[in-house]
Amino acid sequence: MPARHRSRARALQVLFLWDLRKQDIGEAIASFYDTLGSEEEDPKPTDPDEFMETLVRGAVENSASIDKVISDKSANWRIERMPAVDRNILRLAVYEMTDLKTPAAVAIDEALDLARQFSGDESVAFINGVLDAVSREK
């Protein structure tokens, strides 16, 4: 798995923890790292995943404005009613497109890969539609 894709998958896992537990983002990141390398034959990594942490911290720090963008583009869906996985995939992709200036095609493709991996077919179509609407506005 390419490093950037692995970082995005990790970021999704951390955001999911943060979203469900309503904990400090630093605690969510630390909790995630604690779960890595829990097997004896797979030692805990010593280097932080800087790209993952950038994604997570940026998405959390900008969550109010990101959630507004998502809400504006997801007709008839309140953000708190979306499945947690889907809303956090959207948060990551919107943050990448708007703040990190990742090309929309790349951010959308990565988001759809995450949706295929962690969510379902209906979610893939929904996420694609929302992110396409966001990208057209930029």
PEMO-V243572 format. One record per run of one state. SS is the DSSP state (alpha for helix, beta for strand, coil for the rest). FROM is the first residue (numbers start at 1). TO is the last residue. If there is no record, write none. Layout:
((SS/FROM/TO) (SS/FROM/TO))
This chain:
((coil/1/2) (alpha/3/21) (coil/22/24) (alpha/25/35) (coil/36/49) (alpha/50/61) (coil/62/62) (alpha/63/73) (coil/74/78) (alpha/79/81) (coil/82/83) (alpha/84/98) (coil/99/103) (alpha/104/118) (coil/119/120) (alpha/121/137) (coil/138/138))
